[in-house]
Amino acid sequence: MGKIVVAGIGPGSFEDMTPRARHAIESAQVVAGYKTYIGLIEPLLEGKEVIGTGMTQEVDRCRAAVEAAASGKDTVVVSSGDSGVYGMAGLVLELVLQLPKEQRPEWGGVVAGVSAVNAAASILGAPLMHDFAVISLSDWMTPWELIKKRAALAGEGDFVIALYNPKSRHRPDYIFEIQKILLQHRSPDTPVGIVTSASRAQEQAVLSDLGHFTEEEIGMFSMVIIGNSNTYVQDGYMITPRGYKIAGE
């Protein structure tokens, strides 16, 4: 049996990839991943078998990776950011555990990576210094009504809220519904940061507020971070105070 590892490659640049993730890729005979993410690590793939598929083909891709490892090939499945945050870690592990024990490849574990929310927050300043909730607006596998309920409860609880998958061609209006929900719980001037393609060549960041952030350009590669009632912006930086007492204040 070969070994299978699930690795988070970080948000985009090699500088944000952990040494452990890079080692997992370089050591593997087979690398599997979404085609866009495979493209981000192309310099590491020479001489390797690559299993690259498109969006919505996650199960087929991960099953092929498990089969490759079970056949004796050391395999790594890559996800952007952290493979345990909206990544492939759970699916790969489920597929491995479905097999009879004598047919399972060696489980090499999950290699944590820098998630998109961490990368986006670092670009904006320090917006995640207190309790926060992470919500995906993709209703591909989660009912929209449940997503709205989670957003409402996070708003009521005054969490900083980070939105993954905030907008796409198939659901261009969801972000406006979330905006309306959150405006029921916090002020329109609540700071909002939008980071697109964090850590990649196309990186862009903009600061806005809850009342107007939907007027900005937002897409599938954007991360939206909505502050809590104490979040503020100063000199172009978004800050959520942790509560430390600073001398002179």
NUTI-280081 format. One line per field, with one value per residue (C-alpha): x, y, z; residue number from 1. Coordinates in nm, 4 decimals, decimal comma. Each point is the difference from the previous one (the first is absolute). Layout:
u	[X / ...] $
v	[Y / ...] $
w	[Z / ...] $
pos	[NUM / ...] $
//
This chain:
u	[0,0000 / 0,1042 / -0,0562 / -0,2574 / 0,0400 / -0,2302 / 0,1901 / -0,1055 / 0,2185 / -0,0844 / -0,1823 / 0,2151 / 0,3645 / 0,2812 / 0,1082 / -0,3224 / 0,0325 / 0,1308 / 0,3223 / -0,1954 / -0,2536 / 0,2748 / 0,1793 / -0,3224 / -0,0397 / 0,3635 / -0,0026 / -0,3161 / -0,0208 / -0,3559 / -0,1483 / -0,3767 / -0,1888 / -0,2362 / 0,1538 / 0,0311 / 0,1977 / 0,2108 / 0,1024 / 0,1272 / 0,2518 / 0,0977 / 0,3752 / -0,0125 / -0,1706 / 0,2728 / 0,0101 / -0,3138 / -0,3335 / -0,2632 / -0,3696 / -0,1603 / -0,3751 / -0,2403 / -0,2471 / -0,2756 / 0,2174 / 0,1426 / -0,1244 / 0,1352 / 0,3337 / 0,0426 / -0,1110 / 0,2580 / 0,2651 / -0,0945 / 0,0106 / 0,3443 / 0,1281 / -0,1631 / 0,1800 / 0,3346 / 0,0708 / 0,0724 / -0,2668 / -0,0756 / -0,3341 / 0,0399 / -0,2462 / 0,0516 / 0,0354 / -0,0451 / -0,1243 / -0,2048 / -0,1924 / -0,2426 / 0,2658 / 0,0359 / 0,1214 / -0,3374 / -0,0999 / 0,3300 / -0,0067 / -0,3607 / 0,0898 / 0,3006 / -0,2040 / -0,2711 / 0,2482 / 0,0590 / 0,3036 / 0,2112 / -0,0680 / 0,0664 / 0,3069 / 0,2162 / -0,1549 / 0,2725 / -0,2132 / -0,1031 / 0,2583 / -0,1390 / 0,0382 / -0,0517 / -0,3716 / -0,1508 / -0,1578 / 0,3394 / 0,1615 / -0,2778 / 0,0030 / 0,3747 / -0,0398 / -0,2786 / 0,1760 / -0,1280 / -0,3749 / -0,0119 / 0,1374 / -0,3194 / -0,2602 / -0,0954 / -0,2196 / 0,0838 / -0,2926 / -0,0050 / -0,2747 / 0,0167 / -0,3246 / 0,1404 / -0,0163 / -0,1587 / -0,3605 / -0,0238 / -0,2494 / 0,2504 / 0,2770 / -0,2215 / -0,0839 / 0,3677 / 0,0733 / -0,2847 / 0,1179 / 0,3593 / -0,1237 / -0,2091 / 0,2990 / 0,2193 / 0,2593 / 0,2411 / -0,1215 / 0,2161 / -0,1823 / 0,1425 / -0,1439 / -0,1886 / -0,1182 / -0,0154 / -0,1838 / -0,2507 / -0,0798 / 0,0696 / -0,2611 / 0,0891 / 0,2481 / -0,2747 / -0,2243 / 0,2799 / 0,0562 / -0,3687 / 0,0099 / 0,3079 / -0,1322 / -0,2694 / 0,2697 / 0,2729 / 0,0595 / 0,0314 / 0,3396 / 0,1419 / 0,3353 / 0,0163 / 0,3151 / 0,0027 / 0,3104 / 0,0111 / 0,2640 / 0,1941 / 0,3661 / -0,0302 / 0,1188 / -0,3480 / -0,0345 / -0,2332 / -0,1377 / -0,2570 / -0,1595 / -0,3665 / -0,2866 / -0,3042 / -0,2318 / 0,2009 / 0,2365 / -0,2238 / 0,0785 / 0,3586 / 0,1228 / -0,0478 / 0,0525 / 0,0674 / 0,3640 / -0,0976 / -0,0048 / -0,2340 / 0,0714 / -0,2723 / 0,0981 / -0,1795 / -0,1389 / 0,3499 / 0,1896 / 0,1386 / 0,2183 / 0,2986 / 0,2593 / -0,1220 / 0,0117 / -0,2980 / 0,0323 / -0,2172 / 0,1237 / 0,0768 / -0,0562 / 0,3536 / 0,0476 / 0,2535 / 0,1813 / -0,1005 / -0,3504] $
v	[0,0000 / 0,3553 / 0,2957 / 0,2741 / 0,3517 / 0,3014 / 0,3284 / 0,3631 / 0,1966 / 0,3402 / 0,2872 / 0,0208 / 0,0970 / -0,2426 / 0,2363 / -0,0843 / -0,3765 / -0,1815 / -0,2037 / -0,3080 / 0,0444 / 0,0485 / -0,3114 / -0,2019 / 0,1052 / -0,0556 / -0,3451 / -0,1213 / -0,2045 / 0,1153 / 0,3460 / 0,0560 / 0,3272 / 0,2489 / 0,1201 / 0,3621 / -0,1071 / -0,2446 / 0,2983 / 0,1826 / -0,2751 / -0,0952 / 0,0513 / -0,2825 / -0,2546 / -0,1040 / -0,3776 / -0,0571 / -0,1513 / 0,2722 / -0,0507 / 0,3350 / 0,0507 / 0,2913 / 0,1438 / -0,2374 / -0,3061 / -0,0210 / -0,3511 / -0,1491 / 0,1756 / -0,1116 / -0,3550 / -0,0199 / 0,1236 / -0,2620 / -0,2704 / 0,1165 / -0,0210 / -0,3398 / -0,1249 / 0,0824 / 0,3584 / 0,2685 / 0,2618 / 0,3523 / 0,1753 / 0,3776 / 0,2692 / 0,3736 / 0,1662 / -0,2560 / -0,3376 / -0,0327 / 0,3252 / -0,0546 / -0,2261 / -0,3690 / -0,1365 / -0,1260 / -0,1568 / -0,1841 / -0,1318 / -0,1189 / -0,1844 / -0,1665 / -0,1132 / -0,1467 / -0,2590 / -0,3264 / 0,0408 / -0,2381 / 0,2052 / 0,3458 / 0,1983 / 0,1312 / 0,3172 / 0,2653 / 0,2631 / 0,3566 / 0,2710 / 0,3306 / 0,3100 / 0,3748 / 0,0455 / 0,2681 / 0,1671 / 0,0301 / 0,1361 / 0,2524 / 0,1149 / 0,0610 / 0,2228 / 0,2052 / 0,0525 / -0,1846 / -0,0614 / -0,3483 / 0,0859 / -0,1067 / -0,2750 / -0,0510 / -0,2221 / -0,1345 / -0,0572 / -0,1178 / 0,1455 / -0,2939 / -0,1946 / -0,2876 / -0,2298 / 0,2198 / 0,1267 / 0,3752 / 0,0354 / -0,1586 / 0,2317 / 0,3024 / -0,1311 / -0,0395 / 0,3525 / 0,1421 / -0,1771 / 0,1097 / 0,3543 / -0,0162 / -0,1379 / 0,2925 / -0,2273 / 0,1314 / -0,1842 / -0,1306 / -0,0989 / -0,2624 / -0,0385 / 0,3290 / 0,0353 / -0,1885 / 0,0100 / -0,2534 / 0,1884 / 0,3700 / 0,1166 / -0,2005 / 0,2603 / 0,2639 / -0,2220 / -0,0531 / 0,3758 / 0,0568 / -0,2659 / 0,1467 / 0,3553 / -0,1155 / -0,0624 / 0,2586 / 0,3519 / 0,0824 / 0,1592 / -0,3303 / -0,0496 / -0,2631 / -0,1165 / -0,1745 / -0,1849 / -0,1672 / -0,2549 / 0,0351 / -0,0928 / -0,0279 / 0,2285 / 0,1517 / 0,0867 / 0,2909 / 0,1393 / 0,2667 / 0,1359 / 0,0904 / -0,0227 / -0,2180 / 0,2467 / 0,0280 / -0,2988 / -0,1697 / 0,2867 / -0,1289 / -0,2701 / -0,3384 / -0,3434 / -0,3655 / 0,0731 / 0,2734 / -0,0224 / 0,2402 / 0,0796 / 0,1876 / 0,1577 / -0,0224 / 0,2951 / 0,0975 / -0,0328 / 0,3243 / 0,1292 / 0,2256 / 0,1105 / -0,2635 / -0,2913 / -0,2014 / -0,0828 / -0,1990 / 0,0715 / -0,3037 / 0,2026 / 0,0713 / 0,3189 / 0,2241 / 0,2547 / 0,3574 / -0,0875] $
w	[0,0000 / -0,0657 / 0,2300 / -0,0473 / 0,1406 / -0,0244 / -0,0127 / 0,0143 / -0,2420 / 0,1448 / -0,1695 / -0,3102 / 0,0138 / 0,0766 / 0,2802 / 0,1836 / -0,0460 / 0,3060 / -0,0326 / 0,1079 / -0,2814 / -0,2559 / 0,1243 / -0,0287 / -0,3632 / -0,0919 / 0,1629 / -0,1750 / -0,3175 / -0,0670 / 0,0576 / -0,0147 / 0,0140 / -0,1559 / -0,3283 / 0,1168 / 0,3075 / -0,1998 / -0,2110 / 0,3070 / 0,0775 / -0,3551 / 0,0603 / 0,2565 / -0,2260 / -0,2413 / -0,0414 / 0,2062 / -0,0926 / 0,0274 / 0,0650 / -0,0806 / -0,0306 / -0,0085 / 0,2454 / 0,1258 / -0,0726 / 0,3507 / 0,0793 / -0,3227 / 0,0498 / 0,3591 / -0,0755 / -0,2798 / 0,2431 / 0,2605 / -0,2680 / -0,1109 / 0,3576 / 0,0519 / -0,3125 / 0,1595 / -0,1080 / 0,2590 / -0,0658 / 0,1156 / -0,0417 / -0,0002 / 0,1014 / -0,0003 / 0,3376 / 0,2769 / -0,1253 / 0,3187 / -0,0641 / -0,2892 / -0,1493 / -0,0820 / 0,3344 / 0,1152 / -0,3304 / -0,0463 / 0,3562 / -0,0416 / -0,3206 / 0,1627 / 0,3009 / -0,2249 / -0,1211 / 0,1870 / 0,2232 / -0,2042 / -0,3154 / 0,1407 / -0,1029 / 0,2809 / 0,1410 / -0,0034 / 0,1683 / -0,0725 / -0,0606 / 0,1247 / -0,2151 / 0,0186 / -0,0645 / -0,2226 / 0,3007 / 0,1712 / -0,3143 / -0,0581 / 0,3621 / -0,0080 / -0,3049 / 0,1597 / 0,3318 / 0,3076 / -0,0398 / 0,1595 / 0,3419 / 0,1752 / -0,0452 / -0,3627 / -0,2159 / -0,3430 / -0,2371 / -0,3610 / -0,2180 / -0,2394 / 0,0124 / -0,2051 / 0,3028 / 0,2688 / -0,0280 / -0,0469 / 0,2836 / 0,2378 / -0,1227 / 0,0661 / 0,3474 / 0,0839 / -0,1242 / 0,2086 / 0,3148 / -0,0553 / -0,0476 / 0,3152 / 0,1905 / -0,1146 / -0,1548 / -0,2580 / -0,3107 / -0,2829 / -0,3182 / -0,2340 / -0,3528 / 0,0333 / -0,3593 / -0,3288 / -0,3313 / 0,1290 / 0,3226 / -0,0536 / 0,2513 / 0,3100 / 0,1204 / -0,0018 / 0,2124 / 0,2503 / 0,0104 / 0,0854 / 0,2709 / 0,1670 / -0,0185 / 0,2416 / 0,2606 / -0,0545 / -0,1239 / -0,3732 / 0,0724 / 0,1308 / -0,1795 / -0,2739 / -0,1759 / -0,3375 / -0,1164 / -0,3404 / -0,1030 / 0,3229 / -0,0386 / -0,3775 / -0,2775 / -0,0378 / 0,3697 / 0,0732 / 0,3250 / 0,0761 / 0,3178 / 0,0121 / 0,2474 / 0,0526 / -0,1670 / -0,3212 / -0,0419 / -0,2583 / -0,2369 / -0,0224 / -0,2373 / 0,1681 / -0,1556 / 0,0763 / 0,0836 / 0,2460 / 0,3775 / 0,1793 / 0,3658 / 0,1875 / 0,3295 / 0,3331 / 0,1974 / 0,1189 / -0,3288 / -0,1383 / -0,2822 / 0,0560 / -0,2547 / -0,2438 / 0,2440 / 0,1250 / 0,3707 / 0,2387 / 0,3539 / 0,2136 / 0,3138 / 0,1181 / 0,1992 / -0,1714 / 0,2157 / -0,0796 / -0,1176] $
pos	[1 / 2 / 3 / 4 / 5 / 6 / 7 / 8 / 9 / 10 / 11 / 12 / 13 / 14 / 15 / 16 / 17 / 18 / 19 / 20 / 21 / 22 / 23 / 24 / 25 / 26 / 27 / 28 / 29 / 30 / 31 / 32 / 33 / 34 / 35 / 36 / 37 / 38 / 39 / 40 / 41 / 42 / 43 / 44 / 45 / 46 / 47 / 48 / 49 / 50 / 51 / 52 / 53 / 54 / 55 / 56 / 57 / 58 / 59 / 60 / 61 / 62 / 63 / 64 / 65 / 66 / 67 / 68 / 69 / 70 / 71 / 72 / 73 / 74 / 75 / 76 / 77 / 78 / 79 / 80 / 81 / 82 / 83 / 84 / 85 / 86 / 87 / 88 / 89 / 90 / 91 / 92 / 93 / 94 / 95 / 96 / 97 / 98 / 99 / 100 / 101 / 102 / 103 / 104 / 105 / 106 / 107 / 108 / 109 / 110 / 111 / 112 / 113 / 114 / 115 / 116 / 117 / 118 / 119 / 120 / 121 / 122 / 123 / 124 / 125 / 126 / 127 / 128 / 129 / 130 / 131 / 132 / 133 / 134 / 135 / 136 / 137 / 138 / 139 / 140 / 141 / 142 / 143 / 144 / 145 / 146 / 147 / 148 / 149 / 150 / 151 / 152 / 153 / 154 / 155 / 156 / 157 / 158 / 159 / 160 / 161 / 162 / 163 / 164 / 165 / 166 / 167 / 168 / 169 / 170 / 171 / 172 / 173 / 174 / 175 / 176 / 177 / 178 / 179 / 180 / 181 / 182 / 183 / 184 / 185 / 186 / 187 / 188 / 189 / 190 / 191 / 192 / 193 / 194 / 195 / 196 / 197 / 198 / 199 / 200 / 201 / 202 / 203 / 204 / 205 / 206 / 207 / 208 / 209 / 210 / 211 / 212 / 213 / 214 / 215 / 216 / 217 / 218 / 219 / 220 / 221 / 222 / 223 / 224 / 225 / 226 / 227 / 228 / 229 / 230 / 231 / 232 / 233 / 234 / 235 / 236 / 237 / 238 / 239 / 240 / 241 / 242 / 243 / 244 / 245 / 246 / 247 / 248 / 249] $
//
